Amino acid sequence: MLKVEHGKQAELIEQARFVRATVFIHEQGIAPELEYDDLDPACTHFVGTVEGEPVTTARLRPIGDGVGKVERVATLATARGNGYAKEIMFAIESVARASALRELKLGAQLTALPFYERLGYEAYGDEFLDADIPHRMMKKTW
């Protein structure tokens, strides 16, 4: 069973970075200097664990005017297909609503568009490259 925690604690960020490094750096080949930025302290980090081990993560960053940006959504390959990323997204939306955000935006890898569309996100704007991977912006408003 997945346990989702969120916050800004160093231990939580360390768990998030483990999942992000495994997925983005080792699996997708993204350079560490692109993956690790100076925005972590401004974000609320979400980590899902199974039996105490981190398996999925994302972060939420307020960007102003009632809008938050969901970033660094990742699930370990061995944990995919269990609905864990969906649970992380639901947790983010719950926290966003409770903190008076009215819209969430995210940059989705093209392969992930159907996942976010099933959660009610709509793509907008042109395709763009982030770390040499094609993306589209998406948003959900309530």
WOCOR-V233828 format. One record per residue. N is the residue number from 1. SS is DSSP state (h for helix, s for strand, l for the rest). OMEGA is omega as a letter, one per 20 degrees, with the letter a starting at -180 (none if undefined). D_LAST is the distance of its C-alpha to the last C-alpha in whole Angstrom. Layout:
# WOCOR-V233828
N&SS&OMEGA&D_LAST  N&SS&OMEGA&D_LAST
This chain:
# WOCOR-V233828
1&l&a&29  2&s&r&26  3&s&a&26  4&s&r&23  5&s&r&23  6&s&r&22  7&s&a&23  8&l&a&25  9&l&a&29  10&h&a&31  11&h&r&32  12&h&r&28  13&h&r&28  14&h&r&32  15&h&r&30  16&h&a&27  17&h&r&30  18&h&a&32  19&h&a&29  20&h&r&28  21&h&a&32  22&h&a&33  23&h&a&30  24&h&a&30  25&h&a&34  26&h&a&36  27&h&a&34  28&l&r&33  29&l&r&35  30&l&a&33  31&l&a&35  32&h&a&35  33&h&r&35  34&h&a&31  35&h&a&30  36&l&a&31  37&l&a&29  38&l&a&29  39&l&a&25  40&h&a&26  41&h&a&26  42&h&a&23  43&l&r&21  44&s&a&20  45&s&r&22  46&s&r&21  47&s&r&24  48&s&a&25  49&s&r&28  50&s&a&31  51&l&r&34  52&l&a&33  53&s&r&33  54&s&a&30  55&s&a&29  56&s&a&25  57&s&r&23  58&s&r&20  59&s&r&19  60&s&a&17  61&s&r&17  62&s&a&16  63&s&r&17  64&s&r&16  65&l&r&14  66&l&a&11  67&s&r&11  68&s&r&12  69&s&r&14  70&s&a&15  71&s&r&19  72&s&r&22  73&s&a&21  74&s&r&24  75&s&r&26  76&l&a&30  77&h&a&31  78&h&a&33  79&h&a&30  80&l&r&28  81&l&a&27  82&l&a&26  83&l&a&23  84&h&r&23  85&h&r&20  86&h&r&18  87&h&r&18  88&h&a&18  89&h&r&15  90&h&r&14  91&h&r&15  92&h&a&14  93&h&r&10  94&h&r&12  95&h&r&13  96&h&r&11  97&h&a&9  98&h&a&12  99&l&r&13  100&l&r&11  101&l&a&9  102&l&a&6  103&s&r&6  104&s&r&9  105&s&r&12  106&s&r&15  107&s&a&19  108&s&r&19  109&s&a&23  110&h&r&24  111&h&a&25  112&h&a&22  113&h&a&19  114&h&r&20  115&h&a&19  116&h&r&15  117&h&r&15  118&h&r&16  119&l&r&13  120&l&r&10  121&l&r&11  122&s&r&12  123&s&r&16  124&s&r&17  125&s&a&20  126&s&r&23  127&s&r&24  128&s&r&26  129&s&r&28  130&s&a&27  131&l&r&30  132&l&r&32  133&s&a&29  134&s&a&27  135&s&r&23  136&s&r&20  137&s&r&17  138&s&r&14  139&s&r&10  140&s&a&7  141&s&r&4  142&l&none&0
